[in-house]
Amino acid sequence: MRSFMALALLASGSAWSAPALAQSAVEGRVDRLEREMRAVQRKVFPGGSGQIVTPDITAPQMQTNILGSPATGAISNLESRVSAIESQFQTITGQIEQGEYRIRQLEQQFEAYKRATDAKLSGMGSAPAATTNGSGGPAAANPPRVSASTATTAASPARREAIAAVQKPDTGDAVEDQYTYGFRLWQAQLYPEAQAALKQVVDKNPTHRRASYAQNLIGRSYLDDGKPSLASIAFYDNYKKMPDGERAADSLFYLAQALVQLKKPSEACDVYAELEEVYPTRISGSMKADITRGRTAARCS
């Protein structure tokens, strides 16, 4: 009789030890999944703020097993739930990795666009290539062309009289006076003299607020004088060297116009897009209308 009872107890112990071991293994998997899920939640919600992902799989009502009944069904249930959680966790991880990959792609595309745009604009500001002289030897880089008639007019009494008629202000503010004088020369269509006066403002006072005004007006004087290539360089320099200047947005607008005159509509469209992207709050109503007309003239998409 004792031998029979001992065998019964031993069999009972074996029956209970297997489910206990299985349950311990499942609990280990659950603990690991909970730690990984918390790590995912920290990645998705780095700010915290109590944001918790509500699980799609909820635990069913636990049933109390009668002592001595087999535990295989409950453990099998638990294992299927854990497997479902593991599958869901893998899906979430894959979605996060795909999102990060898309973000990296967008960043790379944006950087490539910025580099291409800067390269195009930098090419406009490069010095003209050296040429050869009549004997085949190298010549100096081409300077701005000045016709003989222009040089003669500049030295003529009529020209000197026109320059003398432009009053130079004397308010005690040297920078402001110099800029105003250059502005008046530009209004009088004395473009070379206006450029010389305005360049003094930029060269001697590069951090003054009028430097941006002066550089922009230098570009406009070249543009009005029929020299869009020199104008594009002046406008580009104002945008790149003084991007926070009060006339940087205007310089981008006139740069696009200079490029249209140079028969470079594609580059002009890029500049219009740059203007709207970089200075959206500085575009006045009249400039917005001018941009629309300019984009139409350049056949921008």
Secondary structure by P-SEA (a helix, b strand, c coil): caaaaaaaaaaaaaaaaaaaaaaaaaaaaaaaaaaaaaaaaaaaccccccbbbbbccccccbbbbcccccaaaaaaaaaaaaaaaaaaaaaaaaaaaaaaaaaaaaaaaaaaaaaaaaaaaaaaacccbbbbcccccccccccccccaaaaaaaacaaaaaaaaabbbbccccaaaaaaaaaaaaaaacaaaaaaaaaaaaaaacccccaaaaaaaaaaaaaaaaccaaaaaaaaaaaaaacccccaaaaaaaaaaaaaaaaccaaaaaaaaaaaaacccccccaaaaaaaaaaaaaaccc
